[in-house]
Amino acid sequence: MEGYCVKCKAKQEMAGAQEVTMKNGRKAMKGKCPKCSTGMYKILGKA
């Protein structure tokens, strides 16, 4: 799963990505940047 790393300011492939459910019930992917180990988050669509 590809996400945006705020620290690197570039799109990266998430390392250890897993699907989580946020407090509002929406789905998201949570992982880490392979270059700088910063936490990455990508909100998924409703469908």
Phi, psi and omega in degrees: 000131182263138178219175181258126176267120182290325182288314179281342184057044179206159175283133181226158173279124183291135175266133179065039182290136175219148181277133178230161176250127181281172181302326182276004177093354179281153178270149178210159174253134181237133180199194180233152176286130181291338182273314187242359179064018176284144177294135179239151183218134176226120179280130181268164180291167182289330186287000000 
